[in-house]
Amino acid sequence: MSLDAHPDLMVRGAKGAHERSEFLLVRVVTSDGVEGYGEVSATPLWSGEDGASADHFIRAVLAPALIGTALTPVGAADELMDKVLHGNPFTKAGLSIALWDAYARTLDVPLAVALGGPYRNEIPIKLSLSGDGPDLERAYHAARAAGFGAFKVKVGLGVPADVARFDQARALVGEGVFLGSDANGGWSRAEAVRAIRALDRLGVAFVEQPLQRDDLAGLAELRRLGPPIVADESVFGTADLVRVIEAGAADVISLYVGKSAGPGRAVGMAALAASFGLAVVIGSNGELGIGAAAQLHVAAAIPRLAAIPSDIIGAHYYAEDILTKPLDSDGRRVRLSSEPGLGVTVRDDLLREFR
């Protein structure tokens, strides 16, 4: 399915505008009749995947390999997917979410419990602000109307414009309000130094991915400037995380269920980061309700969550959702359900398409 982003909340960053998202919904059914649901929220710009490629690989490669295998341990299914398909982490994540959902429903416990938690039952969240002038102002007022009280500004589009945009955002949100920045790898080293020094004077709470994903030495240098450096595009799988840790390239790691190739691996990567003193924030690729529910359960199940609010935005970003009842979110926090599995129900009209 394809959905347009909320016109006032559309993300415009160094990698372009996120105007529309393509989703693939996934269902697994166990031999005992337990159903689990997942969501592929892939964009070609991020990982070279989309709904069409995910549909092909799940039907032609992943499903034939998994059908007839045991549901437990779910980690073995994640490993099997790697053996039959290279890369494509968001595609694998969609199927892995469905498997974990079915497993937790089989146990009759929330997914966060099946993942080893929960360490917490509610997660602070934030929303991205982007655009310039009137566009930025409209985005802020739409975010406030949805209840949001913590934000990050999309930068990486040229230092003077970036500083002016952040300055405008600071004037809109007010002094003392949580406000970070996300460059999506859009700066050179020299630009990053100039920008971070200027943003620091404006009270930036963090700087996310200021340099290209592979410039770990540069990221390590930027940590000396003061504001916390968040590694996002630099960390997809565990090997990336190890490289960032070894390089001392980040203060905080932004983990996605999609980049990690599933909930179990995201929790494992968070535990690895915590063992080296690094907290994590749950980042977003513009997920719908199922993907947002997976984010929520992962955030609840990890041992060390950063003080930076996570990006569990779910249906706030789109004009419609796929759930009969949205996640319990007021824009400031999203709260964990006590229902089994993901704790959400897909709309009846969409369920009929599966059948």
Buried (B, 14 or more C-beta within 10 A) or exposed (E): BEBEBBEBBBBBBBBEEBEEBBBBBBBBEBEEEBBBBBBBBBBEEBBEBBBEBBBEBBEEBBEEBBEEEEBEEBBEBBEBBBEEBEBBBBBBBBBBBBBBBBBBBBBEBBBBBBBBBBEBBBBBBBBBBBBEEEBBBBBBEBBBEBBBBBBBBBBBBBBEEBBBBBBBBBEBBEEEBBBBBBBBBBBBBEBBBBBBEBBEEBBBBBBBBBBBBEBBEBBBBBBEBEBBBBBBBBBBBBEBBBBBBEBBBBBBBBBBBBBBBBBBBBBBBBBBBBEEEBBBBBBBBBBBBBBBBBBBBBBBBBBBBBEBBBBBBBBBBBEEBBBEEBBEBEBBBBBBBEBBBBBBBBBEEBBEEEE
